[in-house]
């Protein structure tokens, strides 16, 4: 019964459904929940430093509840997106309501779409990796699968990683450098993979190329059923989801670097990611906040990730940290003094 707390991961989409029912200022229900209530909630609940026993780890790995929770997001995310697009097209809304719903749908796509895709993309089965790509599709960010698994986890903490934010780099600058850099990185990685297979551009192994076709097809389908306005809404929702992802990327590795060892860099350790053990964010984001352990052993399933207290610690949970990051002077003042000396 203790594991039932992971159902909190569904509270983001649930809040969006509530917002649709409320209307008016209720269109911002998901925004207020994610960036208002959760930070307050985390300020009250102390982090739990308890480690899982070996028996608990094995029990969690054997419990299909945790995998089922991930898979259900496929139905949940697409249902909300499809209904959301129909709702936006068919319902007379004031401009502020439309903005509220676009932000809310984008947050759902970011937390229960891209974030879950991130978890499934590290799995070993073909079906789970396929589910990851399907969840990335409406965010128009399918190249993330290539860059994250073959780029970020190899290059994290180095100048070669566009998803590692630099000391004194603002989140706004990072949005641009990370988005553009990851596209370039995914392209370069794909070329290298094709070269290794001696395969041509139109080979079935050119995933990057086919991802673009799938994403274009998605927008064409949206346009067919919902018109140009629907395409605009779909693009806006995707943008919100991507910026949410990149803001998380920003706080996860801000200013942390790996030392150069000649032509190579030191191996990736828990010291190259910021850890956050704040209770609600952990559960809502499928333990993504225990990011130090994830980078230490990327193959570990989310339900057995641990909080590594020796790693750099975020002073607040993810949503609070993201809000602070939007005010660079305060973020720099708060975080720069927490950076390991070698990052100075």
C-alpha positions as CSV (number, residue, x, y, z in Angstrom):
1,X,0.0,0.0,0.0
2,X,2.9,2.4,0.5
3,X,3.5,2.4,-3.2
4,X,0.1,3.9,-3.8
5,X,1.7,7.3,-3.2
6,X,3.1,7.1,-6.8
7,X,-0.4,7.8,-8.1
8,X,0.5,11.4,-7.4
9,X,2.1,11.3,-10.8
10,X,-1.4,11.5,-12.2
11,X,-2.4,14.6,-10.3
12,X,-1.0,16.9,-13.1
13,X,-3.4,15.5,-15.8
14,X,-6.1,15.3,-13.2
15,X,-5.7,19.0,-12.4
16,X,-6.0,19.8,-16.1
17,X,-9.3,17.9,-16.3
18,X,-10.5,19.9,-13.3
19,X,-9.4,23.1,-15.0
20,X,-11.5,22.2,-18.1
21,X,-14.5,21.7,-16.0
22,X,-14.0,25.0,-14.1
23,X,-13.3,27.4,-16.9
24,X,-12.4,31.0,-16.4
25,X,-9.4,31.4,-14.1
26,X,-9.7,27.6,-13.6
27,X,-7.9,27.2,-16.9
28,X,-4.8,27.9,-14.9
29,X,-5.5,25.1,-12.4
30,X,-2.5,23.0,-13.5
31,X,-0.2,26.0,-13.5
32,X,-1.3,26.9,-10.0
33,X,-1.0,23.3,-8.8
34,X,2.4,22.6,-10.3
35,X,4.0,26.0,-9.4
36,X,2.0,27.1,-6.4
37,X,0.6,24.2,-4.4
38,X,3.4,21.7,-4.9
39,X,6.1,24.2,-3.7
40,X,4.0,25.0,-0.6
41,X,3.4,21.3,0.0
42,X,7.2,20.5,-0.3
43,X,8.0,23.3,2.1
44,X,5.9,21.5,4.7
45,X,6.9,17.9,4.1
46,X,10.5,17.1,5.1
47,X,12.5,14.9,2.6
48,X,12.7,11.2,3.6
49,X,16.3,10.0,3.7
50,X,15.4,6.3,4.2
51,X,17.1,3.9,1.9
52,X,15.4,0.9,0.3
53,X,16.4,-2.5,1.6
54,X,17.6,-5.2,-0.8
55,X,14.3,-7.0,-0.3
56,X,12.3,-3.8,-1.0
57,X,14.3,-3.2,-4.2
58,X,13.5,-6.7,-5.5
59,X,9.9,-6.4,-4.5
60,X,9.6,-3.1,-6.4
61,X,11.3,-4.5,-9.5
62,X,8.9,-7.4,-9.5
63,X,5.8,-5.2,-9.0
64,X,4.2,-4.5,-12.4
65,X,2.3,-1.6,-10.8
66,X,5.3,0.7,-11.5
67,X,5.5,-0.3,-15.2
68,X,1.8,-0.1,-15.6
69,X,1.8,3.4,-14.3
70,X,4.2,4.5,-17.1
71,X,2.2,2.7,-19.8
72,X,-1.1,4.3,-18.8
73,X,0.3,7.7,-19.6
74,X,0.2,6.9,-23.3
75,X,-3.6,6.8,-23.2
76,X,-3.8,9.6,-20.7
77,X,-1.6,12.1,-22.6
78,X,-3.1,11.5,-26.0
79,X,-6.7,11.6,-24.6
80,X,-6.0,14.9,-23.0
81,X,-4.3,16.3,-26.1
82,X,-7.0,15.2,-28.5
83,X,-9.8,16.4,-26.3
84,X,-7.9,19.6,-25.4
85,X,-7.5,20.5,-29.1
86,X,-11.2,19.9,-29.8
87,X,-12.1,21.9,-26.7
88,X,-9.9,24.8,-27.7
89,X,-11.4,24.9,-31.2
90,X,-15.1,24.3,-30.2
91,X,-15.4,26.4,-27.0
92,X,-15.7,30.2,-27.1
93,X,-12.9,31.3,-24.8
94,X,-11.4,34.6,-23.7
95,X,-7.7,35.0,-24.6
96,X,-6.5,34.6,-21.0
97,X,-8.4,31.2,-20.8
98,X,-6.8,30.0,-24.0
99,X,-3.3,30.8,-22.6
100,X,-4.2,29.0,-19.4
101,X,-5.2,25.9,-21.2
102,X,-2.2,25.9,-23.5
103,X,0.1,26.2,-20.5
104,X,-1.9,23.4,-18.7
105,X,-1.9,21.0,-21.7
106,X,1.8,21.8,-22.2
107,X,2.7,20.9,-18.6
108,X,0.8,17.6,-19.0
109,X,2.8,16.8,-22.2
110,X,6.0,17.7,-20.4
111,X,5.5,15.8,-17.2
112,X,3.5,12.8,-18.3
113,X,4.7,12.8,-21.9
114,X,8.3,13.8,-22.3
115,X,9.3,12.8,-18.7
116,X,7.8,9.3,-19.0
117,X,9.3,9.0,-22.4
118,X,12.7,9.7,-20.8
119,X,12.1,6.9,-18.4
120,X,10.9,4.4,-21.0
121,X,13.7,5.4,-23.4
122,X,16.2,3.9,-21.0
123,X,14.5,0.6,-20.9
124,X,15.8,-2.4,-22.8
125,X,12.7,-3.8,-24.5
126,X,11.7,-2.6,-28.0
127,X,8.1,-2.1,-27.0
128,X,9.0,0.3,-24.1
129,X,11.4,2.2,-26.4
130,X,8.6,2.5,-29.0
131,X,6.3,3.8,-26.3
132,X,8.9,6.4,-25.5
133,X,9.1,7.6,-29.0
134,X,5.3,7.8,-29.3
135,X,5.1,10.0,-26.2
136,X,7.8,12.3,-27.6
137,X,5.9,12.7,-30.9
138,X,3.3,15.4,-29.9
139,X,6.1,17.4,-28.3
140,X,7.9,17.3,-31.7
141,X,11.0,16.3,-29.8
142,X,11.6,12.7,-31.0
143,X,15.3,13.5,-31.6
144,X,15.6,13.7,-27.8
145,X,15.6,9.9,-27.8
146,X,18.8,9.9,-29.9
147,X,20.6,12.8,-28.3
148,X,19.7,12.0,-24.7
149,X,20.7,8.3,-24.8
150,X,23.7,8.5,-27.1
151,X,24.8,12.1,-26.4
152,X,23.8,13.6,-23.0
153,X,24.6,10.5,-20.9
154,X,28.0,10.3,-22.5
155,X,28.9,14.0,-22.6
156,X,27.1,15.4,-19.5
157,X,29.2,17.9,-17.7
158,X,31.5,18.6,-20.7
159,X,31.5,21.4,-23.4
160,X,30.2,18.7,-25.8
161,X,26.8,18.5,-24.0
162,X,24.3,21.1,-25.0
163,X,22.0,19.9,-22.1
164,X,24.5,21.0,-19.4
165,X,24.0,24.6,-18.4
166,X,27.1,26.7,-17.7
167,X,27.8,28.7,-14.6
168,X,26.2,32.2,-14.9
169,X,24.2,31.2,-18.0
170,X,20.6,32.3,-17.8
171,X,17.8,29.8,-18.3
172,X,16.6,32.0,-21.3
173,X,20.0,31.7,-23.0
174,X,20.0,27.9,-22.2
175,X,16.6,27.4,-23.8
176,X,18.1,28.5,-27.1
177,X,21.6,26.8,-26.9
178,X,20.1,23.5,-25.6
179,X,17.3,23.2,-28.1
180,X,19.5,24.1,-31.1
181,X,22.5,22.2,-29.7
182,X,20.5,19.0,-29.1
183,X,19.1,19.0,-32.7
184,X,22.7,19.4,-34.0
185,X,24.0,16.7,-31.7
186,X,21.2,14.3,-32.6
187,X,22.0,14.9,-36.3
188,X,25.7,14.3,-35.8
189,X,25.0,11.1,-33.7
190,X,22.7,9.8,-36.4
191,X,25.3,10.4,-39.1
192,X,27.8,8.5,-37.1
193,X,25.5,5.6,-36.5
194,X,24.7,5.4,-40.2
195,X,28.4,5.5,-41.0
196,X,29.1,2.7,-38.6
197,X,26.4,0.6,-40.3
198,X,27.6,1.7,-43.8
199,X,24.0,2.7,-44.3
200,X,22.7,5.6,-46.6
201,X,20.5,8.5,-45.8
202,X,17.3,6.8,-46.8
203,X,18.2,3.7,-44.8
204,X,15.6,2.3,-42.4
205,X,18.3,3.0,-39.8
206,X,18.0,6.7,-40.2
207,X,15.7,7.3,-37.3
208,X,16.2,11.1,-37.2
209,X,14.9,11.4,-40.7
210,X,11.8,9.3,-40.1
211,X,11.1,11.1,-36.8
212,X,10.7,14.3,-38.8
213,X,8.3,12.5,-41.1
214,X,6.3,11.2,-38.2
215,X,6.1,14.6,-36.6
216,X,5.1,16.3,-39.9
217,X,2.4,13.6,-40.3
218,X,1.2,14.4,-36.8
219,X,0.8,18.1,-37.6
220,X,-0.9,17.2,-40.9
221,X,-3.4,15.0,-39.1
222,X,-4.0,17.8,-36.5
223,X,-4.6,20.2,-39.4
224,X,-7.0,17.9,-41.1
225,X,-9.2,17.5,-38.0
226,X,-8.7,20.8,-36.3
227,X,-7.6,23.2,-39.0
228,X,-4.8,25.8,-39.0
229,X,-5.9,27.0,-35.6
230,X,-5.5,23.5,-34.3
231,X,-2.0,23.3,-35.7
232,X,-1.1,26.5,-34.0
233,X,-2.4,25.2,-30.7
234,X,-0.5,21.9,-31.1
235,X,2.7,23.8,-31.8
236,X,2.1,26.0,-28.7
237,X,1.5,23.0,-26.5
238,X,4.6,21.4,-27.8
239,X,6.6,24.6,-27.1
240,X,5.4,24.7,-23.5
241,X,6.4,21.1,-23.0
242,X,9.8,21.5,-24.5
243,X,10.6,24.7,-22.5
244,X,9.5,22.8,-19.4
245,X,11.9,20.0,-20.2
246,X,14.7,22.4,-20.9
247,X,14.1,24.3,-17.7
248,X,14.4,21.0,-15.9
249,X,17.6,20.2,-17.8
250,X,18.9,23.6,-16.8
251,X,18.5,23.0,-13.0
252,X,19.6,19.4,-13.2
253,X,23.2,20.1,-14.2
254,X,23.7,23.8,-13.7
255,X,27.4,24.7,-13.5
256,X,28.6,21.1,-12.9
257,X,31.6,20.0,-14.9
258,X,33.7,16.9,-15.4
259,X,37.4,17.4,-15.2
260,X,39.5,16.9,-18.3
261,X,41.9,13.9,-18.2
262,X,43.9,14.7,-21.3
263,X,41.9,13.7,-24.3
264,X,39.2,12.2,-22.1
265,X,37.0,13.4,-19.2
266,X,36.6,11.8,-15.8
267,X,33.9,9.3,-15.6
268,X,30.3,10.3,-14.8
269,X,29.6,10.2,-11.1
270,X,26.7,11.4,-8.8
271,X,28.7,14.6,-8.4
272,X,27.7,15.7,-11.9
273,X,23.9,16.1,-11.3
274,X,21.9,18.1,-8.8
275,X,19.9,15.9,-6.5
276,X,16.5,16.8,-5.0
277,X,14.8,14.6,-2.5
278,X,11.8,16.8,-1.9
279,X,8.8,14.4,-1.6
280,X,6.1,15.7,-3.9
281,X,8.3,16.5,-6.9
282,X,9.8,13.0,-6.6
283,X,6.5,11.3,-6.9
284,X,4.9,13.6,-9.5
285,X,7.9,13.3,-11.8
286,X,8.6,9.5,-11.3
287,X,11.7,10.1,-9.2
288,X,13.3,12.3,-11.9
289,X,14.5,14.5,-9.1
290,X,16.9,11.8,-7.8
291,X,18.9,12.7,-10.9
292,X,22.3,12.0,-9.5
293,X,21.5,8.3,-9.1
294,X,19.9,8.2,-12.5
295,X,23.1,9.5,-14.2
296,X,25.2,7.2,-12.0
297,X,23.3,4.2,-13.3
298,X,21.0,5.1,-16.1
299,X,19.5,1.6,-16.4
300,X,17.9,1.8,-12.9
301,X,14.2,1.9,-13.0
302,X,12.6,5.0,-11.4
303,X,11.0,3.1,-8.4
304,X,14.4,2.1,-7.0
305,X,16.4,5.3,-7.6
306,X,17.9,6.6,-4.3
307,X,18.7,10.0,-3.0
308,X,22.5,10.3,-3.0
309,X,23.2,12.8,-0.2
310,X,26.9,13.2,-1.2
311,X,25.9,14.7,-4.5
312,X,25.2,18.4,-5.0
313,X,21.8,19.2,-3.5
314,X,19.2,21.6,-4.8
315,X,17.9,23.7,-1.9
316,X,14.3,23.4,-3.1
317,X,12.2,21.0,-5.1
318,X,12.1,21.1,-8.9
319,X,9.1,23.4,-9.4
320,X,10.4,25.9,-6.9
321,X,13.8,25.8,-8.4
322,X,12.4,26.3,-11.9
323,X,10.5,29.4,-10.7
324,X,13.7,30.8,-9.1
325,X,15.7,30.1,-12.3
326,X,13.4,32.5,-14.2
327,X,15.0,35.3,-12.1
328,X,18.7,34.8,-13.1
329,X,20.3,37.1,-10.5
330,X,18.5,35.3,-7.6
331,X,19.3,31.9,-9.2
332,X,23.0,32.7,-9.5
333,X,23.2,34.1,-6.0
334,X,21.5,30.9,-4.6
335,X,23.3,28.3,-6.7
336,X,26.9,29.6,-7.4
337,X,27.9,29.3,-3.8
338,X,26.7,25.7,-3.8
339,X,28.8,24.7,-6.8
340,X,31.8,22.4,-6.1
341,X,35.1,24.4,-6.2
342,X,36.2,22.8,-9.4
343,X,33.2,24.4,-11.1
344,X,34.3,27.9,-10.3
